[in-house]
Amino acid sequence: MNQKVYLQASNLAWKEEYEVEAENTCSTLGDVQLPIEHIGSTAVPGLSAKPMVDMILVVEKLGQVDEWKGQLEVILNSIF
């Protein structure tokens, strides 16, 4: 598959998008308190990037994610 990737100049809105999505994720997870980090090229101020904000939920053990499967599916369905 030959797909083109288009970069955009750094955009201050990416940080705002991350903050909104991180808050939505925290609200959906409810009592579950997980660190959420803004990662990837949009997290680096001044760097051109694909205009997609990447986030990661930090867990101690990957198996913990199974406990929140339903809530995580709600989040993914709202994005995609």
C-alpha positions in Angstrom: 0.0 0.0 0.0 1.4 3.4 -1.0 0.0 6.1 1.3 1.2 9.6 1.5 1.8 11.3 4.8 1.2 15.0 5.0 2.9 17.1 7.7 1.6 20.3 9.0 3.4 23.1 10.7 3.3 23.0 14.5 -0.2 24.0 15.8 -1.0 25.2 19.4 -4.4 23.6 19.0 -2.8 20.1 19.3 -2.1 20.7 23.0 -5.7 21.8 23.5 -7.0 18.8 21.6 -4.9 16.5 23.9 -6.2 18.2 27.0 -9.8 17.9 25.9 -9.4 14.2 25.0 -7.5 13.4 28.2 -10.3 15.0 30.2 -12.9 13.0 28.2 -10.9 9.8 28.8 -10.7 10.5 32.6 -14.4 11.2 32.7 -15.3 8.0 30.9 -13.0 5.9 33.0 -14.6 7.3 36.2 -12.9 6.2 39.4 -10.0 4.7 37.5 -7.0 7.0 37.9 -4.4 6.5 35.2 -1.7 8.9 34.0 -2.4 10.0 30.5 0.5 11.3 28.4 0.6 13.3 25.1 3.0 11.5 22.9 4.3 11.6 19.3 5.2 14.5 17.1 2.2 16.7 18.0 3.5 16.7 21.6 6.7 18.4 20.6 6.3 22.2 20.4 7.6 23.7 17.1 7.8 20.3 15.3 5.9 19.7 12.1 3.7 16.6 12.4 0.9 14.5 11.1 -2.2 16.3 12.5 -3.2 13.4 14.7 -2.9 13.7 18.5 -1.5 10.6 20.1 -2.1 9.7 23.8 -1.1 6.8 26.0 -2.6 5.5 29.2 0.1 4.4 31.6 -0.6 1.2 33.5 1.6 -0.9 35.8 0.5 -4.2 34.2 -0.9 -4.7 30.7 -3.6 -7.1 32.1 -5.2 -4.2 33.9 -6.5 -2.9 30.6 -8.9 -5.9 30.5 -10.7 -4.5 33.6 -11.6 -1.3 31.7 -12.3 -2.8 28.3 -15.9 -1.5 28.2 -15.0 2.0 29.0 -12.1 2.0 26.6 -14.4 0.8 23.8 -16.7 3.8 24.5 -13.7 6.1 24.1 -12.5 4.5 20.9 -16.0 4.4 19.4 -16.4 8.1 20.0 -13.2 8.9 18.1 -13.5 6.5 15.2 
